[in-house]
Amino acid sequence: MSTPILEIHGLQVALPPGADRPHAVDGVSLSIPAGRTLCVVGESGSGKSVMSTTVMGLLPRELRVGGGRIALKGEDLLAAPPARLRQLRGQAMGMVFQEPMTALNPVMTCGDQVDELLRTHTDWSAAKRRQAVLDMFARVKLPDPERMVRSFPHQLSGGQRQRIVIAMAVILKPALLICDEPTTALDVTTQREILRLIKQLQEEQGSAVLFITHDMGVVADIADEVLVMHKGCAVEQGSRDDVLFRPQADYTRMLLAAVPSITPPPPRPEAAGQPLLRGDKVGMVYASRDWMGRARETVALRDATLDVRPGETVGVVGESGSGKSTLARCLIRLLQPSTGRVFWEQDKVCQLPESRLRPLRSRVQVVFQDPNRSLNPRRTVGEAIIEGAMNFGASRSAAEALAADLMDKVRLPREGLLRYPSQFSGGQRQRIAIARALACKPQVLVADEAVSALDVSVQAQIMALLREIQAELGLGLLFITHDLRVAAQLCDRVIVMHQGQIVEEGPTAELYANPQQDYTRRLFEAAPGHNFAQPAVVHGDTP
């Protein structure tokens, strides 16, 4: 039998004193042969990413390896000096990170960033390096490779940036490819393209793939073997079918039960009452100039009409660039629409100046995708929550009492009001963001990809929390997402957007059972894990 590309035996990585447990990774072992894919799953904090960065020799300074062995094609990586690890990174092992905007240098062109890798690891001429970069950009199916070489990361879409990171990771044909949540923030069609690309490159190069994900649909589509981690330990390991369909560990069964089904549950009674939020033929056109100074216009949104009623959840789905977030930002007046009308209850707000709009803003509040960026790291949780209530007239004592009640509502300890966001997990920070939005006592909550970056168990908790809060307060909920499983379980109605237009809408169960438009059918077909079905999630507590 041939030597595995990657072998890990009894790996231990110690956490600093005072952490919630002694080890980030505790006694994990695995083996990946050439051409095979091992998926590692588990909740946030389970040690998945720490294990992968240890393999790459990129472990943070505050963590240290306490024992075990890591071998790449038989070579002991833990005994390798830093200079040898630098040689291996890029040549023998490559890594695709979750967020390409943090993996790429914003002040270097994409071509220069890949060329830097080639300059470091090869003695190729400048002409040969440039041609290699163009060829790789074409292989990862980037449009117009010549333009991409000259472009900066911020000028590309999320899917295009991820393709740049993949190109950088595989251009020297490494034997090991580590992918750490590479498709979490991507829409389903882009996700399918990226997964196909990784599989194609793996087959061409014979690489072993260590794939970290919390998306069980992705696991069902690409895994040969699955490793389940919990609090640093491997709780279950086996073939894809054994782990997904015949799980042995209680923790694995809990994870699988938290996966939302693609089949919607029975519909709730239709929402009654006048719309709390309404958009009528809303359009958004961006004006700019090209490099020659010629005026040009980009239509981001065209004639979008929707409403949200009390107690109703309206989902908006579609690919990146379809206009979902632009529509939401126009409806909440973070953007001034170019055309159309926007109403908050009976108030027409699309043309109101900020001075007249500000007193009304408590009616519509937002929960963004990344609480790390929406919460001020220098302010305590309590200060973040009371700010909105005080801005709309509450006294400090009343706002502090409200903040304590909201911590109860989102199931966080009241003493957490004195702590900073960095002292909470990702799921807890998202609960804090929800509490902050509720402090303004809104009528409508707009959630823009609010659960897309969370693991399945935390995702299920946040979905159940939103349902409970909605039932208690009668909120309207506008839910922007690229996750069709989440939309199926949470939304009463779903709106499908494509190229800035609403192409189809209807009750969730009807739309999922019988989509009318070709684009909607293609979108559903692209959702990962069609062969992985779990019972529909009951709207309540997490299993």
Secondary structure as UniProt FT lines:
FT   STRAND          6..14
FT   TURN            17..18
FT   STRAND          23..32
FT   TURN            34..35
FT   STRAND          37..41
FT   TURN            44..45
FT   HELIX           48..56
FT   TURN            61..62
FT   STRAND          64..72
FT   TURN            73..74
FT   STRAND          75..76
FT   TURN            78..79
FT   HELIX           82..91
FT   STRAND          93..96
FT   HELIX           100..103
FT   TURN            106..107
FT   HELIX           110..121
FT   HELIX           126..139
FT   TURN            140..141
FT   HELIX           145..150
FT   HELIX           153..155
FT   HELIX           158..170
FT   TURN            171..172
FT   STRAND          176..180
FT   TURN            182..185
FT   HELIX           188..205
FT   STRAND          208..212
FT   HELIX           216..222
FT   STRAND          225..230
FT   TURN            231..232
FT   STRAND          233..239
FT   HELIX           240..245
FT   HELIX           250..257
FT   STRAND          277..289
FT   TURN            291..292
FT   STRAND          295..308
FT   TURN            310..311
FT   STRAND          313..318
FT   TURN            320..321
FT   HELIX           324..331
FT   TURN            332..333
FT   STRAND          339..344
FT   TURN            345..346
FT   STRAND          347..348
FT   TURN            350..351
FT   HELIX           354..357
FT   HELIX           358..363
FT   STRAND          364..367
FT   HELIX           371..374
FT   TURN            377..378
FT   HELIX           381..391
FT   TURN            392..393
FT   HELIX           396..409
FT   TURN            410..411
FT   HELIX           414..418
FT   HELIX           421..423
FT   HELIX           426..438
FT   TURN            439..440
FT   STRAND          444..448
FT   TURN            450..453
FT   HELIX           456..473
FT   STRAND          476..480
FT   HELIX           484..490
FT   STRAND          493..498
FT   TURN            499..500
FT   STRAND          501..507
FT   HELIX           508..513
FT   HELIX           518..526
FT   TURN            530..531
//
